[in-house]
Amino acid sequence: MRRSDLGEFEEVVLLAVAALSPNAYTVAIAEELESETGNLVTSGAVHAALQRLEQKGYLRSVWGEATAERGGRRKRLYAVTALGGRVLQEARAVRSRLWDRILPSIRLEWS
């Protein structure tokens, strides 16, 4: 598994799926990312990332039940796979190791 297989946007989409599970669907993921980042996140961008992540084996999806709120349409619900979980753990470990190497005095200079 190569870390370079996961882009920054894909990483936050994967994290949002994990946070929203078992109710992770495109619109909810976009709303979560907008809320967390303060940036506009389109459902189209999220949908494209979800497709890439599913192709890589980091996510799986199933069709949910039809709901009246969606006019009888079903939602595609996403969940992180074991491989996706390992990729997220690896990404977190890399970031943590790098943050740990930054001296506290340097962090104070940023303040």
HUZI-V585660 format. One record per residue. N is the residue number from 0. OMEGA is omega as a letter, one per 30 degrees, with the letter a starting at -180 (999 if undefined). NEAR is the number of other ideal C-beta (glycine too) atoms within 10 Angstrom. Layout:
n | omega | near
N | OMEGA | NEAR
N | OMEGA | NEAR
//
This chain:
n | omega | near
0 | l | 12
1 | l | 7
2 | a | 11
3 | l | 6
4 | a | 12
5 | l | 21
6 | a | 12
7 | a | 8
8 | l | 15
9 | l | 20
10 | a | 19
11 | l | 18
12 | l | 30
13 | l | 26
14 | l | 18
15 | l | 23
16 | l | 27
17 | a | 16
18 | a | 12
19 | a | 17
20 | g | 12
21 | a | 9
22 | a | 11
23 | l | 24
24 | a | 20
25 | a | 20
26 | l | 12
27 | l | 18
28 | l | 26
29 | l | 20
30 | l | 15
31 | a | 20
32 | l | 22
33 | a | 13
34 | a | 10
35 | a | 13
36 | a | 10
37 | l | 7
38 | l | 7
39 | l | 9
40 | a | 21
41 | l | 12
42 | l | 15
43 | l | 10
44 | l | 15
45 | a | 25
46 | l | 16
47 | l | 14
48 | l | 24
49 | l | 24
50 | l | 12
51 | a | 17
52 | l | 26
53 | l | 16
54 | l | 9
55 | a | 17
56 | a | 13
57 | l | 27
58 | l | 24
59 | a | 14
60 | l | 17
61 | l | 11
62 | l | 10
63 | l | 15
64 | l | 7
65 | a | 11
66 | l | 11
67 | a | 6
68 | l | 7
69 | l | 12
70 | l | 7
71 | l | 8
72 | l | 10
73 | l | 13
74 | l | 20
75 | a | 14
76 | a | 20
77 | l | 30
78 | l | 15
79 | l | 21
80 | l | 16
81 | l | 9
82 | l | 14
83 | l | 22
84 | l | 13
85 | l | 13
86 | l | 24
87 | l | 18
88 | l | 10
89 | l | 14
90 | l | 17
91 | a | 12
92 | l | 11
93 | a | 11
94 | a | 11
95 | l | 10
96 | l | 9
97 | l | 9
98 | a | 9
99 | a | 8
100 | l | 8
101 | a | 10
102 | l | 9
103 | a | 6
104 | l | 7
105 | l | 9
106 | l | 10
107 | l | 8
108 | a | 7
109 | a | 6
110 | 999 | 4
//
